Amino acid sequence: MRPRLALVPGEPAGVGPELVVRAAQRDWDAELTVFGDAAILRRAATVLGLPLALHAAGSPPAQPRSLALIDIPHPADVTFGNPAPANAASVIAALTQAAAGCLEGRFDGLVTGPVHKAAINLGGIPYTGTTGLLAAQAGAEVVMMLANPAMRVALQTVHLPLREVADRITPEALTRTLRIVEAALRGQFGIATPTIAVLGLNPHAGEDGHLGREELDVIIPTLARLREAGMRLVGPLPADTAFLPDKLRGFDAVLAMYHDQGLPVLKHADFAHAVNITLGLPYPRVAVDHGTALALAGKGLADPSSLFSAIETCTRLAMPRTPT
């Protein structure tokens, strides 16, 4: 049986609707249900000069490659390239309704497009990102992981100023992150005994305390305790050599201490097919690894590779599997 995936285009004035229309041109190994505005999707199809068949979720499709739709209209007119704060509530409603369907078991996974944070906040809804929104809705502790065919990189800290990063790397926080990452590698990725590489915070992983003590005081003791509990952990490793291809082949995932320590390498390796995976939710959630691309919206120029990879990745994660 094919997995049932909820698909949310995201910001209606961005490239999300166009990417969904491009997805509608392909056959997938999953049943897709879109949570969004039918009128905006049809406008995006006109921009692209592509056919778009939609049918109400729960009713049989009238033709092949017809997307099931739960229509969530946007109250304000949408101009591609110009987000409207008045649409903030409907953008968030699409996300929360799709996620609720996953929590209730009606869907096996969630794929999300890019959201414009400023427009949501200007619309009167406090919003720091979809990952936090979904975590709060599910009552779950989560970890952000970026992945592409070359590597998987999880993050200990995400969107923080660099001067605040060291204070957030505590034994408790590092333990929580590694347990979430290992559980996801086992349960969702089907890796029976995953090996996780852990990067140091400082250059040369602190060089025995000469370049910072976070490795000696926090990271090394924490990894030792978790190894005693049975986890396969390598590190702390200097970040400047941890991503060499020969080393990467021995790791199932890499844990970076902060956003720009790990993600530039991943995106350089293969940005087009990179996806953002939320670990720790009770269902698979995979997002595109790019923003709303407002400058491209409505021009038919957006590359759908990341959305296609997100759908394919979420499909694999949603399938029952036996760890190997």
N, C-alpha and C positions, 0 to 999 in steps of 0.2 A: 504493500500500500504506500502511495506517495505521501510524503510529509505535507502537512497543511501549513503554509506560511502566511503571516500577515505582513503586508508591505505598505509602508507609509512614505509618501513622496517627500514630506518635509515642507520647507518654505515654498509657498506657491509661486512667489515671484522669482525664485531661483531656478536652477536647472533640474530640480527634482522631478517635476512633471514630465519634462522631456525625456529624462532617463527612464521613467516608468513606461512611457510610450514605446521607447526602443526595446524595453524588456518584453513588451506585449507582442513583438514581432517574432519571438523565439518560443520553441517548445522547451519546457523545463521538466525536471524530474520531481517537481513539487507542484501542489495546487496553490496558486497565488490568489490572495484576496487583498484588494487595495482599499485602504482607508483614506479617502480624499474627496476632492471636489470634482464631480464628473465634468462640469463645464470647463474647468481649467485644464483637465486632461485632454479634452477634445480640442481646446485652443492650442495646446502644445502639439497635438497630432497634426493640426493644420499647419503650424510653423514648420514641422518636419516633412510635411507632405507624405505622411504615412497613414495607413488605415488604423483605426482603433475600434475594437468591438468590446463593449461593456455589457455585463448582465448583473442583475441584482444578486447579491450573495444569497445562497440558498436556493436559487432557481437554476434550472439547467441552461447551459449556454446555447444560444441560437446558432452559433457557427464556431468553427475551430479558432483557436487562439483568442478567445474572448476572455477578458479578465473579469473575475467576480469583483464587485464593488460594494462597499458600504459608503454611501454618499454622505460626506460631511461638508456642506457648503460653507464657503467663506463669506462673511457678511459684507465686506468691503470689496470694491472693484480691484482686480489684480492687474497691475501693469508689470510685465516681466522686467526685472532689473531694479524694481523699487518696492521693497517690503512695506507693508502697511501694518502699523501697530494694531489697528482695529481687527486684524485677523489673528491676533495672538491666541485668543481663546480657542478658536477652531483648529489651529495648528496643534496646540497642546491636547485638545480633545481627541484628535486623530491618534496621537501617540498613546494616550492613556486608555482609550477604548481598545486599540489593538493589543496593548499589553495586558489589559484585563481579559481579553479573549484567550491569551496564552496562559494566564494564571488559572483560568477556569477550565482549561483543557480543550477549548474549541480550536486552538491552533497549536502547532508543534514548535513554532519558532517565529521570530520577529526580525524583519529587515527594515532599516530606517534610512531615509535620505537626510540631507543636511538641513539644519535649522538655523535661522538667523537670530542669534542670542539678543542682539540689541533691540530688534523689533519686538521680541517677546517681553522684554523688560519694559520697554516704552509702552507696551500694551497693558501694563499694570500687573504682570505676573512675574514674580521673582523666579529667575531661571538661570542656572549656571551651566546647564548642559543636559542632554537627553540621558546620559549615563546616570547622573544623580537623580533625575526625575524617576527613572525606572527603578532604581535601587530603593528610593523612598516608598514608591508604590508597592513594591514587593516585600518591603521590610527586610532587605538583604544587604549584607556587606559585599562589595564588589571590587573587582580589579579590572583595569583597562589593559587589554592586550591588542597590539597591532600585529598583523600577520600578512605574509605574502608567500609565494612559492619558495622564497629563499630562507625565510626565518620567521620565528615567533618572538615578539618582544613584549614582555609585560612591564608595567611601570609601578614602582614603589610610591612615587609622588607624581602628580599630574600637572595641573596648571597652577604653579606656585612661583613667586619670585625666587631667584637662586638663593638670596640671603636667608630664606626661610626653610630651605630644603633640609639642611642638616638637623634642624630641631625636630623634624617630622620622622626621622629615621631612628626609631626606638626599637628595643627588643620585641615589645608587644606588637607594634605595627608591622615589623618585618616578618614576625612569625605568622601573623594573620594573613598577610599577602601570600607568603609561600604556601601556606596550607590551602588557600583558595586556588592558587595556580595549579598545585599538584592535583587537587581534587578534580579540577576541570580537565586537566590532561588525561587523567584516568577515566573519568565518567563521560565526557563529551568527545574527546579525541581518541579514546580507546587505547591509550598507551598504558600497559599494565605497570611498568616500573619506569616512570619518566625521570630523565636527568635534566636538572635545571642549573644553568650557569648563573651565578650571581655576581654582578659587577660591583667593584668598590666605588665609593663616593669620590675619593680624591685621586689625583693623578698617580699612576703607578700603584693604585690600591693602597695609598698612604705611605708606601715605602717604609714599612716598619715603624710608623709613627712620626717620621721626619716630615711628612707632607700632610699631616692631619691624623687624629686619633680615632675617628669614627670606625675604621676597620678594626682596630685593636679593642676598642671599648664596647662596640655594639655588634658589628657584622660578624666577626669571627666567632665570638662566643655563642651568638644566636644560631649560626649555621652548625656549630658543633653540637648543640643541644638537639637540633632537628635531625642531624645525622644519626644521633644515638636513638632517635625515635623511628628511624628507618627510611628517612628521605634521602634521595640521591642528589646531593648538591655539590657543585664545583665552584670554588671561589673563596673569598672575593678575588675577582680577576681584574687586571687593568683594562679599562674600557678601550684603550687604543689598539689592543691586539686581540681582544675576545671575539671579534667578528671576522677574523681571518677564516676563509672557507674551510680549511682543514680542521679548525677547532669547532666551527659551527656544526659540522657533520656529527659531532659527538654529543650535541645538546638537543633536547626536545623543545626547550624554550630558554630565553635569556631574560633575567630580571634586571632592568636598569633602575638606577636610583632616582633619576629625574627625567623629565620629558625629552629634553634635547641631548641627553646622553645616548639614548638608544634609537630614537626615531629618525634622525637624519640618515643613519646608516641603512635602516630598513627602507626608507623612501628612495634613497639613492639606488639601492639594489633593484627595486621594482615598484615604483610609485603607482603605476597604472592599475596594478592588480592588488594593491594593499587594501586591507579591510580592518575595521575596528570591531573587536569582539569584547563583549562585557561578560567577564567571568564572575560566577557567584550567584547569578539569577537562577530561578528554578526552571528556566527555559533558555534556549539559545537566542541570543540577540547579536546580530551582526549589522554594522553600519558601513556606509561608504567612508573612505578615508580622505575626504576633501570637503570643502565648504560649499556655500551656496552658489559660488561663481556668478555673482550678479552681472558682471560685465559680459558674460556669455549667454545669459538667459534670454530666451526668445529669438536666438540667432541660429539655432540648430547646430552649434559647433561643439557642444559638450561631449566629452568622451565617456561612454557608458561602461567602460571596463571595470571600474571599481564596483558599480552596482551589480553588474553581472557576477563578479567574483563574490560579492556579498550574498547574493541569492544561492550561488553554488556552495559556498561555505556553510551557510545556514542549513541548506538541504542536507549536507553531510552530517552536520552536528545534530540534526533533528532525527536522524535515522538510528534505530536501536542498534547497539554494537556490543560486541564482546571484547574486552581488553586483550591485547596481544603483546 
